[in-house]
Amino acid sequence: MISDLSTAGALPALEKMFLFSGQRQRLIAQNIANIDTPNFQGVDADPRAFQRALSDAIERRRDVNGGVSGELDLSGASEVRMVGGRMELNPTTPIGGVLFQDRNQRDLEQLMQDMVENATMFRVAGDLMRKNQSMIRGAIAQRVI
């Protein structure tokens, strides 16, 4: 029963969004930290490709059992791999920007925008997960024994 609750409804999708944005934040921070490093070529994981893969996984789950519960299989995502309960990113999307004399591509404004958008995705997924878990706790507390 507990596993059914943890894989029901939107919780698996929210968990994957939460994990993706957390891992992507590390990539963005690494790109920002190395903005002045000669020959550094920043990479990123494409959030739109992740969202498409997540959408496809949700559709496959719907086809199998009506979408009520079950894990989401992200095997179709090229930049995302699940290892146990952890998500690993294989970033292949190069970041754009102006190529400087030290052969580093810099676009600080784009990096800052990516960081804000990613933090917003993380925050929204976290808030929705908290709300969903709060509703589950409330339903369990109201259960008549």
Backbone as CSV, one residue per row, in Angstrom:
resi,resn,N_x,N_y,N_z,CA_x,CA_y,CA_z,C_x,C_y,C_z
1,MET,0.812,-1.193,0.000,0.000,0.000,0.000,0.862,1.266,0.000
2,ILE,1.937,1.241,0.793,2.823,2.408,0.855,3.458,2.658,-0.510
3,SER,3.891,1.586,-1.203,4.499,1.794,-2.517,3.467,2.341,-3.503
4,ASP,2.196,1.944,-3.355,1.154,2.493,-4.222,0.979,3.987,-3.985
5,LEU,1.078,4.413,-2.736,0.950,5.849,-2.433,2.126,6.645,-2.991
6,SER,3.324,6.063,-2.928,4.502,6.803,-3.384,4.628,6.842,-4.902
7,THR,3.906,5.975,-5.614,3.967,5.991,-7.076,2.628,6.387,-7.692
8,ALA,1.746,6.947,-6.901,0.415,7.306,-7.394,0.386,8.742,-7.898
9,GLY,-0.472,8.964,-8.866,-0.746,10.308,-9.362,0.486,11.033,-9.862
10,ALA,0.639,12.255,-9.406,1.701,13.127,-9.899,3.017,12.985,-9.136
11,LEU,3.025,12.236,-8.044,4.243,12.165,-7.230,5.480,11.700,-8.005
12,PRO,5.408,10.639,-8.819,6.627,10.245,-9.552,7.123,11.327,-10.518
13,ALA,6.216,12.018,-11.185,6.622,13.083,-12.103,7.258,14.238,-11.338
14,LEU,6.685,14.588,-10.211,7.247,15.668,-9.394,8.620,15.282,-8.869
15,GLU,8.760,14.022,-8.471,10.057,13.547,-7.976,11.115,13.642,-9.071
16,LYS,10.773,13.250,-10.292,11.724,13.319,-11.402,12.081,14.769,-11.723
17,MET,11.096,15.667,-11.688,11.371,17.094,-11.913,12.312,17.631,-10.840
18,PHE,12.059,17.246,-9.608,12.859,17.667,-8.465,14.308,17.190,-8.636
19,LEU,14.482,15.915,-8.987,15.815,15.353,-9.169,16.545,16.002,-10.349
20,PHE,15.835,16.186,-11.472,16.455,16.787,-12.654,16.935,18.203,-12.359
21,SER,16.083,19.003,-11.752,16.472,20.389,-11.512,17.610,20.483,-10.493
22,GLY,17.653,19.566,-9.535,18.766,19.552,-8.583,20.088,19.231,-9.257
23,GLN,20.080,18.225,-10.142,21.298,17.864,-10.868,21.696,18.948,-11.871
24,ARG,20.709,19.554,-12.507,21.010,20.601,-13.491,21.605,21.827,-12.799
25,GLN,21.183,22.086,-11.573,21.730,23.225,-10.829,23.238,23.059,-10.649
26,ARG,23.683,21.820,-10.442,25.123,21.571,-10.313,25.859,21.922,-11.603
27,LEU,25.261,21.561,-12.741,25.893,21.892,-14.024,25.996,23.400,-14.219
28,ILE,24.921,24.091,-13.921,24.905,25.545,-14.092,25.923,26.195,-13.170
29,ALA,25.996,25.727,-11.927,26.972,26.279,-10.978,28.398,26.033,-11.460
30,GLN,28.647,24.850,-12.044,29.973,24.553,-12.571,30.299,25.478,-13.741
31,ASN,29.322,25.729,-14.592,29.547,26.646,-15.723,29.854,28.052,-15.229
32,ILE,29.151,28.499,-14.204,29.389,29.839,-13.657,30.753,29.900,-12.980
33,ALA,31.100,28.861,-12.224,32.380,28.849,-11.509,33.569,28.873,-12.462
34,ASN,33.396,28.320,-13.656,34.499,28.247,-14.619,34.381,29.266,-15.738
35,ILE,33.664,30.333,-15.488,33.418,31.313,-16.546,34.698,31.983,-17.034
36,ASP,35.741,32.039,-16.206,37.008,32.645,-16.612,38.104,31.613,-16.853
37,THR,37.780,30.340,-16.826,38.772,29.290,-17.030,39.067,29.137,-18.525
38,PRO,40.330,29.269,-18.909,40.669,29.127,-20.332,40.284,27.743,-20.870
39,ASN,39.775,27.712,-22.088,39.389,26.490,-22.799,38.229,25.729,-22.152
40,PHE,37.567,26.307,-21.193,36.434,25.608,-20.573,35.220,25.706,-21.490
41,GLN,34.625,24.588,-21.792,33.420,24.542,-22.603,32.283,24.047,-21.715
42,GLY,31.395,24.934,-21.358,30.286,24.575,-20.492,29.291,23.667,-21.186
43,VAL,28.606,22.860,-20.402,27.564,21.967,-20.921,26.302,22.137,-20.091
44,ASP,25.221,21.691,-20.667,23.943,21.793,-19.975,23.083,20.621,-20.410
45,ALA,22.122,20.286,-19.598,21.113,19.284,-19.951,19.871,20.054,-20.384
46,ASP,19.332,19.680,-21.514,18.208,20.403,-22.094,16.922,20.123,-21.306
47,PRO,16.357,21.136,-20.644,15.133,20.903,-19.874,13.937,20.545,-20.753
48,ARG,13.917,21.041,-21.977,12.795,20.708,-22.873,12.839,19.241,-23.290
49,ALA,14.041,18.716,-23.527,14.184,17.293,-23.855,13.773,16.445,-22.658
50,PHE,14.143,16.885,-21.452,13.718,16.160,-20.245,12.200,16.181,-20.114
51,GLN,11.589,17.338,-20.346,10.130,17.439,-20.234,9.438,16.556,-21.260
52,ARG,9.990,16.467,-22.469,9.424,15.563,-23.481,9.542,14.110,-23.043
53,ALA,10.709,13.733,-22.505,10.913,12.359,-22.042,9.982,12.040,-20.872
54,LEU,9.783,13.005,-19.981,8.870,12.807,-18.851,7.439,12.655,-19.345
55,SER,7.066,13.466,-20.307,5.729,13.368,-20.889,5.514,12.007,-21.553
56,ASP,6.528,11.536,-22.277,6.439,10.216,-22.912,6.308,9.112,-21.863
57,ALA,7.056,9.233,-20.761,6.982,8.232,-19.693,5.597,8.225,-19.050
58,ILE,5.002,9.394,-18.887,3.652,9.478,-18.324,2.655,8.830,-19.273
59,GLU,2.809,9.072,-20.576,1.911,8.452,-21.566,2.049,6.929,-21.560
60,ARG,3.285,6.433,-21.442,3.486,4.974,-21.387,2.827,4.395,-20.138
61,ARG,2.932,5.122,-19.009,2.296,4.650,-17.775,0.786,4.627,-17.933
62,ARG,0.233,5.619,-18.605,-1.218,5.648,-18.854,-1.650,4.469,-19.710
63,ASP,-0.857,4.138,-20.716,-1.182,3.017,-21.595,-1.173,1.684,-20.843
64,VAL,-0.261,1.552,-19.880,-0.125,0.289,-19.147,-1.243,0.099,-18.128
65,ASN,-1.502,1.102,-17.310,-2.470,0.908,-16.220,-3.423,2.082,-16.016
66,GLY,-3.599,2.877,-16.982,-4.520,4.000,-16.850,-3.903,5.210,-16.177
67,GLY,-2.632,5.121,-15.807,-1.938,6.263,-15.228,-2.173,6.494,-13.760
68,VAL,-2.849,5.562,-13.104,-3.169,5.752,-11.692,-1.928,5.667,-10.824
69,SER,-1.098,4.664,-11.071,0.117,4.510,-10.268,1.162,3.771,-11.081
70,GLY,2.357,3.760,-10.564,3.467,3.079,-11.216,4.638,4.009,-11.421
71,GLU,5.799,3.400,-11.516,7.017,4.173,-11.739,7.031,4.759,-13.152
72,LEU,7.791,5.810,-13.317,7.966,6.427,-14.632,9.324,6.012,-15.182
73,ASP,9.319,5.437,-16.365,10.531,4.961,-17.006,11.054,6.039,-17.950
74,LEU,12.197,6.613,-17.609,12.800,7.671,-18.423,13.855,7.115,-19.370
75,SER,13.713,5.877,-19.790,14.733,5.257,-20.629,14.868,5.942,-21.990
76,GLY,13.853,6.681,-22.419,13.925,7.367,-23.700,14.719,8.660,-23.665
77,ALA,15.112,9.112,-22.495,15.848,10.379,-22.367,17.333,10.145,-22.607
78,SER,17.916,10.912,-23.508,19.328,10.718,-23.826,20.259,11.328,-22.772
79,GLU,19.823,12.346,-22.090,20.699,13.040,-21.138,20.428,12.655,-19.693
80,VAL,19.441,11.781,-19.457,19.052,11.421,-18.096,19.139,9.911,-17.926
81,ARG,19.703,9.490,-16.805,19.781,8.063,-16.498,19.488,7.870,-15.015
82,MET,18.619,6.921,-14.720,18.294,6.606,-13.335,19.187,5.459,-12.881
83,VAL,19.882,5.652,-11.770,20.738,4.627,-11.180,20.252,4.427,-9.761
84,GLY,19.542,3.321,-9.547,18.908,3.122,-8.252,17.839,4.178,-8.082
85,GLY,17.881,4.925,-7.015,16.942,6.011,-6.796,17.506,7.365,-7.172
86,ARG,18.727,7.356,-7.730,19.399,8.607,-8.080,19.292,8.888,-9.565
87,MET,19.313,10.144,-9.894,19.311,10.556,-11.290,20.703,11.074,-11.630
88,GLU,21.224,10.603,-12.764,22.501,11.095,-13.261,22.264,11.759,-14.605
89,LEU,22.886,12.896,-14.797,22.764,13.608,-16.069,23.996,13.346,-16.915
90,ASN,23.776,13.183,-18.190,24.835,13.067,-19.178,24.694,14.280,-20.095
91,PRO,25.199,15.424,-19.672,24.954,16.655,-20.430,25.666,16.639,-21.771
92,THR,24.902,16.893,-22.796,25.473,16.933,-24.141,25.183,18.246,-24.844
93,THR,24.356,19.070,-24.253,23.974,20.326,-24.882,25.013,21.393,-24.549
94,PRO,25.796,21.836,-25.524,26.772,22.881,-25.229,26.073,24.212,-25.004
95,ILE,26.656,24.994,-24.117,26.082,26.320,-23.907,26.612,27.250,-24.984
96,GLY,25.810,28.217,-25.346,26.227,29.179,-26.357,26.965,30.333,-25.719
97,GLY,27.261,31.304,-26.503,27.914,32.487,-25.973,28.994,32.970,-26.916
98,VAL,29.613,34.040,-26.536,30.671,34.648,-27.331,31.968,33.900,-27.051
99,LEU,32.687,33.523,-28.092,33.968,32.847,-27.934,35.052,33.899,-27.739
100,PHE,35.696,33.879,-26.584,36.725,34.847,-26.241,38.097,34.333,-26.662
101,GLN,39.125,35.179,-26.496,40.485,34.812,-26.902,41.007,33.598,-26.144
102,ASP,40.549,33.382,-24.939,41.014,32.221,-24.172,40.225,30.958,-24.512
103,ARG,39.438,31.006,-25.610,38.645,29.888,-26.121,37.573,29.441,-25.140
104,ASN,37.081,30.365,-24.349,35.995,30.093,-23.414,34.751,30.792,-23.946
105,GLN,33.640,30.097,-23.915,32.384,30.717,-24.326,31.727,31.291,-23.081
106,ARG,31.439,32.586,-23.128,30.856,33.247,-21.966,29.546,33.897,-22.339
107,ASP,28.568,33.630,-21.534,27.285,34.316,-21.635,26.678,34.312,-20.240
108,LEU,27.191,35.207,-19.410,26.780,35.244,-18.009,25.290,35.508,-17.860
109,GLU,24.735,36.359,-18.708,23.303,36.657,-18.614,22.466,35.405,-18.864
110,GLN,22.863,34.596,-19.855,22.130,33.366,-20.147,22.276,32.369,-18.999
111,LEU,23.471,32.288,-18.431,23.679,31.389,-17.292,22.813,31.799,-16.104
112,MET,22.726,33.100,-15.863,21.888,33.578,-14.759,20.409,33.285,-15.034
113,GLN,19.983,33.467,-16.274,18.594,33.159,-16.631,18.318,31.663,-16.456
114,ASP,19.244,30.817,-16.908,19.081,29.373,-16.735,18.994,29.007,-15.260
115,MET,19.823,29.659,-14.441,19.828,29.363,-13.017,18.494,29.736,-12.376
116,VAL,17.944,30.884,-12.732,16.666,31.326,-12.168,15.531,30.417,-12.625
117,GLU,15.498,30.075,-13.926,14.452,29.184,-14.421,14.532,27.813,-13.762
118,ASN,15.754,27.303,-13.596,15.933,26.001,-12.974,15.544,26.035,-11.499
119,ALA,15.912,27.090,-10.804,15.532,27.215,-9.393,14.018,27.300,-9.247
120,THR,13.363,27.954,-10.184,11.902,28.039,-10.152,11.288,26.660,-10.353
121,MET,11.823,25.881,-11.287,11.337,24.518,-11.510,11.518,23.677,-10.253
122,PHE,12.647,23.807,-9.596,12.934,23.082,-8.354,11.937,23.470,-7.266
123,ARG,11.716,24.776,-7.130,10.810,25.281,-6.099,9.366,24.830,-6.342
124,VAL,8.914,24.907,-7.584,7.546,24.501,-7.912,7.355,23.010,-7.655
125,ALA,8.309,22.188,-8.095,8.210,20.743,-7.858,8.194,20.448,-6.360
126,GLY,9.040,21.123,-5.601,9.062,20.925,-4.152,7.761,21.340,-3.480
127,ASP,7.236,22.483,-3.879,5.967,22.952,-3.293,4.814,22.004,-3.612
128,LEU,4.752,21.536,-4.860,3.680,20.611,-5.234,3.823,19.266,-4.525
129,MET,5.061,18.808,-4.337,5.272,17.560,-3.594,4.827,17.712,-2.147
130,ARG,5.172,18.827,-1.524,4.757,19.066,-0.133,3.242,19.101,-0.009
131,LYS,2.590,19.771,-0.954,1.132,19.859,-0.918,0.505,18.479,-1.095
132,ASN,1.027,17.702,-2.026,0.512,16.354,-2.267,0.700,15.470,-1.043
133,GLN,1.860,15.523,-0.427,2.118,14.718,0.763,1.271,15.183,1.939
134,SER,1.024,16.470,2.027,0.154,16.997,3.077,-1.265,16.466,2.919
135,MET,-1.743,16.394,1.665,-3.083,15.842,1.431,-3.138,14.365,1.809
136,ILE,-2.086,13.621,1.508,-2.042,12.202,1.871,-2.039,12.038,3.385
137,ARG,-1.228,12.831,4.076,-1.204,12.760,5.553,-2.562,13.106,6.133
138,GLY,-3.211,14.129,5.555,-4.543,14.490,6.029,-5.553,13.387,5.819
139,ALA,-5.485,12.725,4.680,-6.397,11.613,4.414,-6.152,10.450,5.359
140,ILE,-4.886,10.175,5.654,-4.566,9.079,6.586,-5.036,9.430,7.988
141,ALA,-4.860,10.671,8.396,-5.262,11.098,9.752,-6.778,11.038,9.928
142,GLN,-7.530,11.237,8.861,-9.005,11.237,8.948,-9.600,9.843,8.805
143,ARG,-8.762,8.852,8.523,-9.245,7.504,8.328,-9.828,6.940,9.619
144,VAL,-10.997,6.336,9.501,-11.669,5.734,10.661,-11.192,4.301,10.787
145,ILE,-10.751,3.941,11.980,-10.252,2.580,12.220,-11.329,1.759,12.905
